[in-house]
Amino acid sequence: MPERIRAFIESAEAATTPDALFRLFDTYVRHFGIDVCCYHITSKQLRAVPFGDGQIYETLPGKLFEKYANQQPGDVDPVTAQARHALEPFHWFEVAERIKLSPEQQQFLKELRAAGLVDGVAVPIFGPLGTIAFFGLGSMHGPINLPNEDVLELQLVCQLTHNLYIEMTNDLHEQALPRPLSRREREVLTLVATGLSNVAISDRLGVTENTIDTILRRTFIKLGVKNRITAVLKGIGAGLILPEEEA
């Protein structure tokens, strides 16, 4: 086993929070020329999870994040759809070779390129509790041309990260928060807790005010609340407000 994998496994297994786990993951995949990444759970207990609920982690810059933040169940991302059925990693822009794309799906991929994504690899994951997930690993600078052994290494690291996340959060998800918040939703909720308006938050994060509205509406639904104050109070009680150094 390569030493870097061994070191990652030891560090990841010692992580005590999802944020710590994903920071380790993000650092690791940068060795392979990965600039941005996202992690989605698409099914749990073999039941489909709505897109917004399954967004767990992402490091997408503003324009790319805009493409994903406003998606609703049944939207036109062909990568997510294909990842539910694929067994091996595949390049995002080769999805047209696997399934017939609608004009809307073709346009979606064109807009990803226009937003700055040069290449991307989807890594399908099948994990405990009947979960199906995928990691999207993208490059903003050049093609991702990796030898087979590197692809297998990434697949192993993605699988381990998924398993540890499920193990780490299962009690919280099943009991306290049936619909968990993504890292970005927690980030926005934290900024709301500091007293920032939607306009100020959109400026801070480099996205549109409409996107912040969408994130907050989704957060309210997940938390079972109807306003910002109750959302913040429930978020604090559930430990969802990010530490100051991470906000």
GITACOR-V372934 format. One record per residue. N is the residue number from 1. PSI is psi in whole degrees, 0 to 359 (999 if undefined). OMEGA is omega in degrees with one decimal (NA if undefined). BURIAL is b if it has 24 or more other C-alpha atoms within 12 Angstrom, else e. Layout:
N;PSI;OMEGA;BURIAL  N;PSI;OMEGA;BURIAL
This chain:
1;126;179.0;e  2;147;-176.5;e  3;325;-177.6;e  4;327;176.5;e  5;317;178.9;b  6;316;-179.7;e  7;320;178.8;e  8;315;-179.2;b  9;315;-179.3;b  10;317;-179.5;e  11;318;-177.7;b  12;319;179.9;b  13;338;178.2;b  14;349;-179.4;e  15;141;-176.6;e  16;352;179.1;e  17;154;175.5;b  18;321;-179.4;b  19;317;178.9;b  20;319;179.4;b  21;314;-177.1;b  22;333;173.2;b  23;319;176.8;b  24;316;179.8;b  25;312;-178.1;b  26;318;178.1;b  27;319;-176.9;e  28;312;-173.1;b  29;343;177.8;b  30;340;174.5;e  31;340;-175.0;e  32;16;179.5;b  33;20;179.0;b  34;124;-179.6;b  35;323;-176.2;b  36;154;178.6;b  37;159;174.4;b  38;156;-177.2;b  39;122;-178.0;b  40;137;167.8;b  41;120;-176.3;b  42;337;176.9;b  43;145;175.2;b  44;133;-172.3;b  45;38;177.8;e  46;18;175.5;e  47;137;-177.4;e  48;139;177.0;e  49;129;177.3;b  50;147;-173.2;b  51;311;-177.3;b  52;324;179.9;b  53;333;-174.8;b  54;354;177.8;b  55;110;-176.0;b  56;317;-175.3;b  57;142;173.7;b  58;152;177.3;b  59;35;-175.2;b  60;139;174.3;b  61;171;-171.6;b  62;304;-174.2;b  63;319;178.6;b  64;320;180.0;b  65;323;178.1;b  66;322;-178.6;b  67;326;-174.8;b  68;326;-171.8;b  69;327;-174.2;b  70;10;179.0;b  71;147;175.1;b  72;164;177.6;e  73;135;178.5;e  74;4;177.9;e  75;186;-159.2;e  76;21;178.2;b  77;107;-177.7;b  78;338;-179.6;b  79;314;177.8;b  80;316;-179.4;b  81;316;-178.6;b  82;326;-178.2;b  83;336;178.3;b  84;339;-173.0;b  85;345;-176.2;b  86;153;177.6;b  87;342;-176.6;e  88;159;177.1;e  89;147;177.8;b  90;154;178.6;b  91;137;-176.6;b  92;315;-172.7;b  93;4;173.1;b  94;6;-177.1;e  95;334;179.1;b  96;340;177.6;e  97;348;-177.1;e  98;323;-179.4;e  99;157;176.6;e  100;124;-176.4;e  101;142;172.8;e  102;164;175.7;e  103;324;179.1;e  104;321;178.0;e  105;320;176.1;b  106;318;179.2;e  107;323;178.5;e  108;314;-180.0;b  109;322;176.8;b  110;321;-179.3;e  111;329;174.3;e  112;316;177.6;b  113;317;-178.8;b  114;332;179.3;e  115;355;174.4;e  116;359;179.6;b  117;117;-179.0;b  118;318;-178.0;b  119;160;178.0;b  120;147;177.5;b  121;130;175.3;b  122;131;179.3;b  123;103;178.9;b  124;145;-177.6;b  125;136;174.4;b  126;117;-170.8;b  127;194;-177.9;b  128;163;178.3;e  129;28;178.4;e  130;29;-178.3;e  131;142;170.0;b  132;132;-176.5;b  133;174;170.3;b  134;150;173.2;b  135;129;173.1;b  136;119;-176.6;b  137;115;-171.8;b  138;159;176.1;b  139;133;176.6;b  140;2;-172.5;b  141;334;-177.6;e  142;175;-179.5;e  143;152;177.3;e  144;95;179.3;b  145;96;-174.5;e  146;143;172.9;e  147;160;-174.2;e  148;323;-178.3;e  149;328;177.4;e  150;322;177.4;e  151;317;178.3;b  152;323;177.9;e  153;315;177.5;b  154;320;179.7;b  155;318;178.7;b  156;315;-178.5;b  157;320;177.4;b  158;316;-179.6;b  159;315;179.6;b  160;316;-180.0;b  161;317;178.2;b  162;312;-178.4;b  163;318;-179.6;b  164;322;178.4;b  165;314;180.0;b  166;315;179.2;b  167;321;-175.2;b  168;328;-169.8;b  169;358;-171.9;b  170;314;-178.3;b  171;317;-179.6;e  172;316;-176.1;e  173;320;-173.7;e  174;333;-172.9;e  175;304;-172.0;e  176;317;-176.3;e  177;88;-179.1;b  178;335;179.9;e  179;92;-172.7;b  180;153;176.8;b  181;143;174.2;b  182;168;178.1;b  183;319;-178.8;b  184;321;177.3;b  185;321;176.0;b  186;323;179.1;b  187;315;179.3;b  188;318;178.8;b  189;322;178.0;b  190;319;179.4;b  191;326;173.7;b  192;319;-178.5;b  193;336;178.3;b  194;355;177.8;e  195;6;-179.2;e  196;145;174.1;e  197;169;177.6;e  198;322;179.1;b  199;314;-179.3;e  200;322;179.0;e  201;319;179.7;b  202;321;176.4;b  203;319;-178.5;e  204;320;-175.2;e  205;352;177.7;b  206;32;176.9;e  207;174;-177.3;b  208;158;176.3;b  209;326;178.4;e  210;322;178.2;e  211;319;177.5;b  212;319;176.3;b  213;316;-179.6;b  214;314;-179.5;b  215;316;-178.8;b  216;320;177.4;b  217;318;179.2;b  218;322;178.7;b  219;318;178.6;b  220;317;-179.9;b  221;315;-178.2;b  222;323;-178.6;b  223;349;-179.0;b  224;38;-178.6;e  225;172;-176.7;e  226;358;-178.9;e  227;169;-173.7;e  228;318;-176.7;b  229;313;179.7;e  230;323;178.4;e  231;316;-179.9;b  232;315;-179.4;b  233;317;179.2;e  234;324;178.3;b  235;319;177.9;b  236;316;-178.8;e  237;328;-179.3;e  238;3;179.0;e  239;30;-175.9;e  240;348;179.0;b  241;127;-174.3;b  242;149;173.3;b  243;153;-174.9;e  244;321;-176.3;e  245;347;-179.2;e  246;348;-176.0;e  247;999;NA;e
